[in-house]
Amino acid sequence: MELPVRRPPYKLETKNLSYPTGGSKWVLCCKAPKRPPTLILHDVHCEARPGEITAIAGPSGAGKTTLLEILAGKIPPGNASGKVLINNFPMDGKIFRRLSGYVTQEENLFPLLTVEETLVYSALLRLRGGKKEARSRVRVLMKELGLERVSGSRIGEGSNHGISGGERRRVSIGVELVHDPAVVLIDEPTSGLDSASALQVISLLKSMVVKQGKTIVLTIHQPGFRILELFDRIVLLSNGVSIHNGSLKFLEERLKFAGYCIPRHVNVLEFAIDVTSRLVIQSSEIFNNQFFDEEEEENKHRPHENRIEEKPFSYPNSHFEEVAILGERFCKNVFRTKQLFATRVIQALIAGLVLGSIFLNVGNNQDLVSLQTRLGFFAFTLTFLLSSTTEGLPIFLQERGILERETSRGAYRVSSYVISNTLVFFPFLLLVGLLYSSSVYWLIGLRREIDGFLYFSLVVWMVVLMSNSFTACFSALVPNFIMGTSVISGLMGSFFLFSGYFISRENIPSYWIFMHYLSLFKYPFECFMVNEYGGEAGRRRCVESEMGVCELYGDGFLRQQGVKESQKWINLAVMMGFILGYRVFCFLILWYRCSRSRK
C-alpha cells in the first residue's frame, strides 16, 4: 500500500492589516491627505491553521471577501498596510497563488462541458503526466466530491438545465483541487444553496481537513447550526474590524463575558453578528489580552513551520501541448454551441440562396444598372459577413473570465490560448465561407471560371476571419456585452462609410483618409471588383453598352474606380495582416489583463 505524499502544512496570518477603499495606498509620501480614507479592513488580526476550517463571518459589507482575497494573494499585500504571513514569513502572492486553490463566488465554468470533462481539462492544464495521470486524479476527486453520479452530465446554467446548484458548486471546488493544493480558499461556498446542499459542501471540506490536513479558509454569512459545528475557527468581522478570532466555544464565552445571554433558538454566531456593533464597543481590553496570551502560549508548543521555497516556475505543459489541450476544449464548446455552429452554417447557406435568387443572373447583363447592382451585391455581402460573426462576442467574454482565473494560477500561457482559439476558428469559418460562396456565386452569374470562384471563396473566408479576429480583439478590451456590441457596431458602420462605396477616396477629407485605409470593407471590396473585371477576360468584357456598341470594358471600369489589377494579391496580404494584427492586439490586451490579475 502506497503512503500518501505528505505536503508541508501552511499557516496563514494577518497582523495589523488595514486596506483602504479603492485599494490605493493611503499614506502619501509628499503630503498627508486632507481627510482619512475609508477603510474596508482596519487593524485586522486573524489566523488560519493547517488541519482546520477557518470561517470568516460577519454582516454584509464587513470586509469578508476583501480579507479572503488578500489571504489568497489576489490583492497584493503591498496595497495594504500591516503584515500577511505564511508560516511566519511574508507572503509572496505570485508563488502562493500557484500552490493554493481559490474558489470565487461566481462560478466560471463552461456550461456545455460535462462534469468529468471540466475536471479532466483542468487536470491536464495543471498536472504533469498526461491524460492517464489526469484521468486517474479526476476519478479520485469525483469520488471525494460525490460527483460520480453526474460525471457525464453537462454543467449547464440558467435556462440551460444541467446539474444542480450544489453539484455545480462542488465542481467549482474540484477545479481548484485537481492539483491537490495544501491551502484552499473559498468565497461563500453555501451561497444560493439549500440547507441540505450547503451542509453537504461543508461536510466535504471537513473531510478533506481531517484526512489530508489542508488549510481551508472560507467566507460565510449566517450558517446554520449543523454547519457551524463543523468550523474549527471563526474570524468575526464588523465594519472591517476583527472582533473575534478563535473557536466557537471561545466566542460563546466572550459573549457571556460581555454580559449577553444567548437565546436557545439562535446559534452563537448568528447572535454575535446581530450584536457586533455593541460587542466592539463593550469588548474588554483585559479579555482581549487574555485571548492573545492564550494564542501565544499555543504558538510556543507548535512545531516550527517551513518557509515557502521559491523554485523556478515552469508551466506543466509545453506550448504545443497547451495549444492541443485548449484547442480540443474549444472544439467541444464550439460544436456544442448550436447557436454558434448550426445556426451560423444554416445562416450562410440560406443567405446565399436567398441573395442568389434576388440577384439571379444579374452578372449576364451589360448595362449601367446591372453594374451598380453587382456592386451593391458586393457591398451587401461584406456587410452581411462582417456583421454576422460578432455573435461570438458573448462566448469570448465568458472565456475571458475563465482565462484570467486559469492563467493567474499558472495553468498555461496567454499566447497558447490565442493561438488555439485562432486555429479552431480557421476550419469552422472556412466551412461557413464555402457554403455561402457555393450557394451564391453561380446563381448570380459572376465570372464563370473555376479560378474566379476559388478566389471569391478565398476572399469570403478572409473576410469572416477578419471579423472574427476583430471581435476577439474588442472582446478582450470592452468590460461587458453591451459596451462590446456598441463599439463593434459603431466601428463596423464607420468602416463601411469610408470603404469607398459611398464616397470615393479622392472626395474623402484628408483628416479622415486614415479611416479609408483602416476599413475592413475597402480591401475585400476591391478584391471582388478585380476578380470580376480584371485580367485578360476583363479587357474583353463589356460592362456598359449602348445601341450595341460597348462604351466601357472591365479594365476601364477598374481604372475609373482607381483600382489596379496588382491589388488582387496585395489586398489579400493586407487582409491577412488585419487578421494577424487584431490577434496580436488581442494577445497584448489579454496578457496585460492577466498580468494585472497575477500582480
N, C-alpha and C positions, 0 to 999 in steps of 0.2 A: 504493500500500500504506500502510495507516494505521500510524503508530508507536504502540507500546504506551504507555499512561499511566504515567509514572514516579512511583511513590509515594516519599515520603521514607523513608529507612532508619531503623530503630529498634534501639537497643542497650539491653538490659536488664541491670541490675547491682544487686547487693546488697553492702552494706558493714556488717560487724559486726552482721549480722542475727541476732536471738535471738527465739524465740517460745515462750511457756510452755504447759504443758498446760492445756487449757480455754480458752485464748485471752484470758484476762483480764489486765489489766496487773499486772505482778508487782512494781512499785515503788510502794509505798503512800505517800501524802502525809502521813498522820498518824503512823504508826509502822512500823518495819521488821517484816517477818514473822518469826515465831519460827524458821522454817527456810526455806532457799531452795527455791523451787518447782522441779519437774521441768521441764526444757526440752526441747521437741521439736527445736528448732533452737538451736544455740549458736555465736554469733560466726561466721556463715557469710559467706564472700566467694565470689561467683560472678559469671559474666558470660555473656551470650548476645548474639552479634553478628549483624548482618544478613548474609544470604548464607551462613549456616551452620546446620547441625543441631547443637543442643546437647542432649546426653543427660544427664539426672540419674539416676545409677545408685547402687546400694547394696543391702545386705541388707534384708529385711523389717523395718519399724519404724525405718528410718534417718531418716525425715522427708522422703522424696522428694515425696509428694503434697502435704504441707503447704507445702513450698518452692514447688512449682508453683502452688498456689492463691494464695500471696502474690504471685508474679510475675504471675499472671493478674488480680490485683485482686479476687479473690473473697473473700480475707481482707484486711480493711483494713490498710494499713501502720501505722496508728496503734495497732493491737492488738499490735504487735511493737516491740521496740527495734532501733535501727540504722537504716539507710537502704535504701530501694528506689528506684532511679533509672532514668529513661528518658531516654536521650541526655544523661546527666549532670544531669538536673533531677528533683526529687522527683515520684514517681508520684501522679497523680490517678486513683484507681481508677474513678470514675464515667465519666470520659472514655475511659480506656484500655480498659475493657470493650467500648465501642462500636466501637472501631477494630480490636480484636483478635478472634480466634476461640479459644474454649476448649472442648475436647472432653473430656468426663468419661469415666471408665472404664465407668460404667453407660450403656447405650445407650437413651436415652429417645426412642423412635420409635413412631409409630402402626403397629402390625403389619398393619392392614388396608389401608393405603395402598400404592401401588406405589412403586418407587424414584423414578420420574420425578415422580409427584405429590408425594412428600415433599420433593424438592428444589425443585419449582416453587412450592409453598406457602411454603417458607422464603424463596425469592427474592422472591415477591410481598410478603411482610411486611418484607423487609429492603432492597429496592431501590425506587427511584422509576422510573417509566416504564411501569408497567402490565404486562399479560400478555406483550406482544410482547418487551419487554426482558427479562422474567424467563425466558421460554422460550429466548430466544437465549443467555442466560447459562448456563442449565441444560444446553443441548446441548453447549456448550464444556466445561463442568465434567464432564459424564458421560464425555466423550471423554478428558479428562485423568485421570479416576479409573478408567477402564476399566470403566464400568458400562453401556455401550450395549447389551450383550447381554442384560442383565437389567432394562432400563428399564421394561418392562411387568409385571415380577414383583412380587408383594406382599412386604413386608418380612418378615412372619411372626415368630413367636417360640415357643419351647418346642416343644410337640407340633404347633403350627400351622406346618406346613412352609412355608418361604419361601426366601429367598436364603441363601447360606452365611454362616458367621461372618465370613470375610474381607471379603465383599461388604457385609455389614451394617456392619462397622467403617468401610469406605470411605464408606458413605452417611452415617454419623455425622460423619465428617470433612468430607464435602461440604456438609452442613447448615451448618457453621461457615465454609465457604469461599465461599458464594454471593455475599457482599458484598465478596469479594476483600480480606481483611484483610492488613495488612502483617506482623502478628505472629500466629503460630498456636501454641497451647499444647495439648499432648495428654497425657492421663494413661494410661499403659500401652497404647499403640496395638497391641501384639502380644499382649495378654493373651487367653488362650483360643484362640489361632490355631496352626495347624500351621506348621512351619518355612517351607514354600513361601508360604503366605498372609502370614506375618509379613514375609518378605523383600519380597514384592510391595508391601505397605503402606509400608514404609520406603523402598523404591526410588521410589515415587510421591512421597513427601515430599522426597527428594533431588532429583528432577527439578524440583520447584517452587522449591527453594532455588537451583538452578543457573540456571533460566530466568527466574525472577521476583524473585530477590533477597530472598525473605521471611526473616524471623527465626523459626525453628522451634525450640521447646523441648519436650522430651518426657521422660517418666519411663520407665525400663525396669529390669527386674530382672536377668536374666542373658541377654544377647543372644548369638546365635550368631556365629561368626567372620565370615561374609559380611555380616551386618547391622552388626557392629561397624566394619567398614571404611568404611561409609557415613557415620559420625558425624564431624563436624569437631572437636567439643569434648566433653569428658567432665567432668561435675561429679560427683565421687565423695563420697558421704556415708557416715558411720559414726556411729551414735548421735547424730545431729543435728549432727555436726561435718563441715565440708568439708575433706577431706584432699587433694583434687586438683581443679584447675580449669585444664584445658588440653587439648592434643592427646593422642591415644592414644600417639604416639611418645614424648612427654614423660613420660607415665605409666610407660612401659616403662623409660625412663632412670632415673626416680625409684625404681622398684622395684630396679633394679640397684645404684643408689647406696646403697640401704638394705641391700644385701647379699643380695638374694633372687635365686634362679635360677629362671627361668620354665620349667616343663616344656613339652616340644614339643606334647603333646596337649591342652594347656589354653590358652585365649586369655588375653590380658593382663588384660582387665577381670575375667574370672571368677576368675583367680588373685588379683588385687588385692582383690576382695571377700572372698575367703577369709582374707586376711591383714590385713584393715583394722584390727583391734584392735591388732595388733603394729606396723602401719605408723604408727598415730597415736603410739604410744609412742616409736618409733625414728626418726621423721622428723627430719631435721637442720634446725636453725634457719638454718644457712648456706645450705642448699639452698632453703629457703623464701624467704629474702631474694633469692637469685639468681632464683627464679621470678618474684617480684613486680617485680624490676628489669627483667626481660625484658618483662613486661606494660606497665610504664610507658614503656619505650622504644618499644613498638608504639603506645601511645596518642599519643606525640608526633608520629608521622608519619601519624596517622589524621585525616581531614578533620573539620572542626567539625560536630557534629551539630545538628540542628534541635530546638527545643523544640516540644512538642505544643501547638498553639494551641487555646485554649478558644473554641469557637464556640457561639453559641446553639443549643441542641439542639432539633430538631423531628423529629417522627415521620415516617417515609417516606410514610405514607398518612393520609388524613383519617379521622375517626371512622366515617363511613358506609362508606368503603372497607374499613376494618379489619373492621367487622361483616359485610360481604358476603363477604370472603375467609374469615374464621373460620367463618361460617355455612355456606359451601359445604363446608369441610373437615369440620365437624361432621356435616353431612348424609351425606357419604360414609361416615364412621365409623359412624353410627347404622344406616344401611340395610345396611351390610355386616356388622354385628354380628348374626348370626342369633339368638343367644340373647336379645338385647335387643329386636329388631324382630319377627321372625316368631313367636318363642315368645310374646312379650307379646301380640301380636294374637290368636294362636290361643287363648292362655290366657283372654283376655277373652271371646271368642266361646263357647268351651266352658263356661267357668264360668257364663256367663249362661244357656246352655241347660240345664245340669245343675241350677242353682238354680231355674230356671223349672219344670222337671219335678218337683222336690221340693216346691215351694210352689204347685203348679198350682192356679189358680182360687181361691186362699185369700182373695183380695180380695172374692169374691162372697158369702161367708158373713157372718152378722150375729150373732156370739156372742163371748163374752169370750175363748175360746180362739183364735179367728181373729184377734182384735185383738192378742193377745200374739204370735201367730205372725208377723203383719205387722211388728210392732216388732222381733221377732227377725231378720226378713229385713233390715230397715233396718240393724240393728246389724252383722249379718254382712257386708252389702255394704260398709259403711265399713271394717270390719276387713280385708276382702279387698283393697279398693282402696288403703288407706293403707299396708298392709304389702308389697304386691306390687311397688311401684315402687322399693323400696330395693335391688332387684337391680342398679340402675345405679351403686351405690357403688364397685365396682372400677374402672369406667370413669372416674368422677370423680377417683379417687385417682391413676390413671395420667396423666390430663390435667394434674393439679396439678403434677407434676414437670416436664412439658414447658412449662407456663405459666411457672413460676418461671425456667426457663432462657431462654425466649424474651423475657420482659419484662425480665430483667436485662441483655439485650443491646439494649434499646430498640426491639424489633421492633413492639410495639403496646401499647396501654393495657389495664389490667386491666378497666376498665369495658366496653371493646369485647368482651372475652371473655365477661363475664357476660351482656351484652345478647344476643350471638349465641347463646349456649347456651340462654337463655330462649326466644328466638324460634324456634329449631329444634324445641324440645320442644313448643311450643304445638300445631301441627297434628298431630304424631305422637300426642300424648296425647288430642287431640280425636277422632282415629280410634279409639283404644282405648275412650274413653268412649262413643262412639256404638255401637260393636259390642256392648259389654256391655249398654247400655240397650235397644237394639233387640231383643236376644235374650231379655231377662228381663222387661221391663215388661209386655208384653201377655200373656205366659204366666201370670203371677201374677194378673193381673186387677186391676191398680191402676186408678185413676180413668181412665175410657175417654174422655178428651178429648185432642185433639192438643196443647193448651197444657200439659196436665199432663205429657205425655210429653216435650215440649221442655224444660220446667222441670226435670224429673227428669234428663234428659240433661245439662243445663247444670250442675246440682249435681254430677253424677258427674265431669264434666270438671274442675270447680273442685277437687274432692277429689283427683284424681290430680295436678293441678298443684300443690296444696299439698304433697302427699307428695314430689313431685319437687323442689320448692324446699327443703323440709325436709332431704332427703337431700343436696342440693347444698351447703347451709349447713354441715352437720356433716361432710361430706367435706372441706371446706376447713379444718375445725377439728381433726379427730382425726389422730393420727400414722399409723395403719395400718388395715387392713381389719378385724382382729379387734376393735380398740377401737371402730371405727365401727359394726359390727353390734351390739355390746353396748350402746353408748349409744343408738343409734336404736331398737332393740327395747325397751329399758327405758323410754324416753320414750313410745313408742307405747302400751305397756301402761299406763303411768300416765295418759295422755290418755284411754284407753278407760275406765279405772276411774272417772275424775272427769267423765265425759261427761254424767251424769245418768241413764243407763240402769240402772245397778246401784243407785245411791243418789241420791235426789232432791237438788236444790240446797239445799232447806231443812234437810236432815239432814247435809250436809257440814260438818265443823267449820270455824269461822271462820278458823283459821290455815291451812286447806287450800283455802279458797274461790278463791284466785287460780288454782289449777290447773284449776278448772272453767272459768274464762273463757279460759285459755290452751289448753284442749283442742281439738285438731283434729277431734274427734268431735262435740262439742256443737252446733256451728252447722249442719253438713250434716244431722245427725240431726233437728234442729228443722225444717229446710227440708223434709225428706221428710214429716214429720208435717203441716206446714201445707199442703203440696201435695196431700196425700191427704185431709185432713179439714177444710181451711179453705175460705173463700169461700162463695158462695151455695149451692153444691152441698153443702158440708159441713153447713150448717144444716138441710138436708133429709135428710142421710144418717144412717141409723140404724146405729150401730156395736155396740149391745148391746140385745137384746130378750129378753123372757120372756113366754111364753104369748101371743105375737102382739102384745104391747104394747112399744113402743120405750121403753127406760129411759135411753138415752144417745145423744145425737146427736154429730156430728163436732165442732161448735163447743164443746159441753160437755166433750168429751174433751180438747180443747186447753186449756180453762181448768183442768181437773184437772192437766194437766202443766205449767201455768204458762207456756204458750206463747201469744204473741199473733200474730194474722194479719199485723200490720205488720212482724213479724220476717222475713217471706218475702223481702224485698229487702234489709233491713238486714243480715241474716246473710250474704247474698251479698257485700255490700260488706265485711263483716268478713273473709270468706274471701279476697277479693281483697287485703285488707290483709295477711293472713298470707302470701300468695304473694309480694307485693312486699317485705314486711318481711324474710322469710327470704332473698330475693335480695339485698337491701341489706346484710344481715348477712354474706352470702356474699362480696359485693364488699369489704366492710370487712376481713374476715379475710384474704382473698386479697391485698388491697392491702397490708396490714401485713406478710404473709409475703414478698411480692415486694419491698417497700421494704427489709426487713431483709436480703434476699439482695443487693440492689443496694448497700447500705451496707457 
